[in-house]
Amino acid sequence: MDFVDYRDRLAADTARLTAVATDLGARVPSCPDWTVEDLVRHVAMVYLHKVECLRLGHHPEGWPPDLSAEPALAQLVRAHDELAAEVAGRAPEDPAYTWYGPDQSVGFWMRRMAQEAAVHRVDAELAAGQVTPIAADLAVDGIDEALTVFLAWTSTEWPEDYTLVDAPTVEVSAGGRSWLVRPTTKGVLVDAGPGEAATTISGEPSDVLLWLWRRVGDDAVTVTGDPAGAATLRALMEAGTQ
């Protein structure tokens, strides 16, 4: 996927989220502490935070601001429009502050926000009972991001956030791609697969991505081999995606 793809998917999923968020007081099944209004405001604030990161070149101070007086859906539309305008004159390789050390670029944020919008769009759909799958190419890209950025990198950068043990390899397979996940006491290693693994987790790309983000249960994917591997990966992903 490229910069334009991410921009277009971000716009489409934000529009879909806005369209299905008709009952702001409804509970979000995948985020049980949130109402739909909480979800909408969270996504809007994430977008606005990225606008500030791009404008300032560093993490904004005193974040988040109090925007509770602004209607939630209007805030989300404004936040998306501000983010789209902020990246319109930038190239993906342009420098930008990010929390991910290996990639300090505008392109990182566009990928991240496209994935953010996709998963939270599903959250809104779950609340409305109108779930649609994430497009396969975006979902495969999201699986890669979840495993290589949110699991492998963060577990070595901030190991104190994890319970790290040596454990058998788990293969994650979807959309014609595979990843080998090897938990160790020093961090989680993720390599391109396929290969030998004690457990394989496979399925449609959308289902596998949503499983990694704990939006669906084990019944949404196929687990073969040792089921303990799926539980181990699930626990690791929970630590990495809090």
C-alpha positions in Angstrom: 0.0 0.0 0.0 1.1 3.6 -0.6 0.6 7.0 0.8 -2.5 7.7 -1.4 -4.0 4.3 -0.4 -3.7 5.1 3.2 -5.1 8.6 2.8 -8.1 7.2 0.9 -8.8 4.4 3.3 -8.6 6.8 6.2 -11.2 9.1 4.6 -13.5 6.2 3.8 -13.4 4.5 7.2 -13.8 7.8 9.0 -16.9 8.5 6.9 -18.2 5.0 7.6 -17.6 5.4 11.3 -19.5 8.7 11.3 -22.4 7.2 9.4 -22.9 4.3 11.7 -22.5 6.3 14.9 -26.1 7.2 15.1 -26.7 6.2 18.8 -24.0 8.0 20.7 -25.2 6.5 24.0 -24.9 2.9 22.9 -22.2 0.7 24.4 -19.3 -0.5 22.3 -19.1 -4.3 22.7 -15.4 -4.5 21.8 -14.5 -1.6 24.2 -17.0 -2.2 27.1 -16.0 0.9 29.0 -16.9 3.1 26.1 -20.1 4.5 24.6 -20.2 5.3 20.9 -19.6 9.0 21.9 -16.5 8.0 23.8 -15.3 6.1 20.7 -15.9 9.0 18.4 -14.2 11.5 20.6 -11.2 9.1 21.1 -10.7 8.8 17.3 -11.1 12.6 16.8 -8.5 13.3 19.6 -6.1 10.8 18.0 -6.3 12.6 14.7 -5.9 16.0 16.3 -2.9 14.7 18.2 -1.2 13.7 15.0 -1.9 17.1 13.5 -0.1 18.7 16.4 2.8 16.2 16.1 3.2 17.1 12.4 3.0 20.9 13.1 5.2 21.0 16.1 7.8 18.3 15.3 7.4 16.9 18.9 4.8 15.6 21.3 2.3 18.4 22.1 2.4 19.6 25.7 -0.7 19.6 27.9 -2.4 17.0 25.9 -5.3 16.3 25.5 -7.2 19.6 25.5 -10.8 19.8 26.8 -13.0 19.7 23.7 -16.1 18.4 25.4 -18.2 21.4 24.4 -17.9 20.5 20.7 -20.4 17.9 19.4 -18.7 14.6 19.0 -19.5 13.9 15.4 -18.6 17.4 14.3 -15.4 17.1 16.2 -14.5 13.9 14.3 -15.3 15.4 10.9 -13.2 18.5 11.8 -10.3 16.4 13.1 -10.2 14.3 9.9 -10.3 17.4 7.7 -7.5 19.0 9.7 -5.4 15.9 9.4 -6.1 15.5 5.7 -5.2 19.2 5.1 -2.0 18.9 7.2 -0.6 16.0 5.2 -1.8 17.3 1.8 1.4 19.3 1.2 3.7 16.7 2.6 5.5 13.6 1.1 5.5 10.3 2.9 9.3 10.5 3.4 9.1 14.0 5.0 10.3 14.0 8.6 7.8 13.9 11.4 7.9 13.2 15.1 6.5 9.7 15.9 6.7 7.4 19.0 8.2 4.6 16.8 12.0 5.1 16.7 12.8 3.4 13.4 10.4 5.5 11.4 10.2 9.3 11.9 8.2 10.1 8.9 4.8 11.4 7.7 4.3 8.1 6.0 4.3 6.3 9.4 1.5 8.4 10.6 -0.6 7.9 7.5 -0.3 4.2 7.8 -1.0 4.3 11.5 -4.1 6.5 11.1 -5.5 4.4 8.3 -5.2 1.3 10.6 -6.6 3.3 13.5 -9.6 4.2 11.5 -10.2 0.7 10.2 -10.3 -1.0 13.6 -12.3 1.8 15.3 -14.7 1.8 12.3 -15.4 -1.9 13.2 -15.9 -0.9 16.8 -18.7 1.5 15.7 -20.2 -1.1 13.5 -20.2 -3.6 16.3 -22.2 -1.2 18.4 -24.6 -0.6 15.5 -24.9 -4.3 14.5 -23.7 -3.5 11.0 -20.2 -5.1 10.8 -18.4 -5.2 7.4 -14.9 -6.7 6.9 -11.7 -4.6 6.5 -10.4 -4.8 3.0 -7.9 -7.6 2.5 -4.9 -5.5 1.5 -5.4 -3.1 4.4 -5.9 -5.9 6.8 -2.7 -7.7 5.7 -0.8 -4.5 6.1 -2.4 -4.1 9.6 -1.4 -7.6 10.6 2.2 -6.7 9.7 2.0 -3.5 11.7 0.5 -5.2 14.7 3.1 -7.9 14.8 6.3 -5.9 13.8 5.6 -2.5 15.3 3.1 -3.1 18.2 4.6 -6.4 19.3 8.2 -7.0 18.2 9.4 -3.4 18.6 7.6 -2.4 21.7 8.4 -5.6 23.5 12.1 -5.0 23.1 11.8 -1.2 23.6 9.6 -1.4 26.7 10.0 -5.0 28.0 8.7 -3.9 31.4 5.2 -3.7 29.9 5.2 -7.5 29.1 5.5 -10.8 30.8 8.3 -12.2 28.7 9.1 -15.9 28.6 10.7 -18.3 26.1 7.8 -20.0 24.3 7.2 -22.0 21.1 6.9 -20.3 17.8 3.5 -19.2 16.5 2.8 -18.7 12.8 0.2 -16.1 11.8 -1.0 -16.6 8.3 -3.5 -14.6 6.2 -3.8 -13.2 2.7 -0.9 -15.2 1.3 1.5 -14.0 3.8 2.9 -15.5 7.0 4.8 -14.2 10.1 6.7 -16.3 12.6 6.3 -15.0 16.2 8.9 -16.2 18.7 8.5 -15.1 22.3 11.7 -14.8 24.3 12.7 -13.4 27.6 14.3 -10.4 25.9 11.4 -9.6 23.6 9.2 -11.0 20.9 10.9 -11.8 17.6 8.9 -11.6 14.4 10.2 -12.9 11.1 8.7 -13.4 7.6 7.3 -16.9 7.3 6.2 -19.6 6.7 8.2 -22.0 8.8 8.1 -24.5 11.6 5.7 -23.5 14.4 3.9 -25.2 17.3 0.8 -23.2 16.6 -0.7 -21.7 13.5 -3.3 -19.0 13.5 -5.0 -18.4 10.1 -8.1 -17.0 8.5 -9.4 -14.2 6.4 -7.1 -11.1 6.7 -9.9 -9.0 8.3 -10.6 -11.7 10.9 -6.9 -12.2 11.8 -6.3 -8.5 12.2 -9.4 -8.1 14.4 -8.3 -11.1 16.4 -4.9 -9.6 17.0 -6.6 -6.4 18.2 -8.9 -8.5 20.4 -12.1 -7.4 18.6 -13.1 -11.0 17.8 -12.7 -14.3 19.6 -10.9 -17.5 18.7 -13.9 -18.7 16.8 -13.2 -16.1 14.1 -9.9 -17.7 13.1 -8.5 -21.2 12.7 -6.0 -22.4 15.4 -4.1 -25.5 14.6 -1.4 -27.2 16.7 -0.9 -26.3 20.3 -3.8 -24.0 21.5 -1.5 -22.6 24.2 0.3 -20.7 21.5 -2.8 -18.7 20.6 -3.3 -17.8 24.3 0.3 -16.7 24.6 0.1 -14.5 21.5 -3.3 -13.1 22.6 -1.8 -12.1 26.0 1.3 -10.5 24.3 -0.9 -8.5 22.0 -3.0 -7.3 24.8 0.1 -5.9 26.5 1.3 -4.4 23.2 -2.0 -2.7 22.2 -3.2 -1.2 25.5 
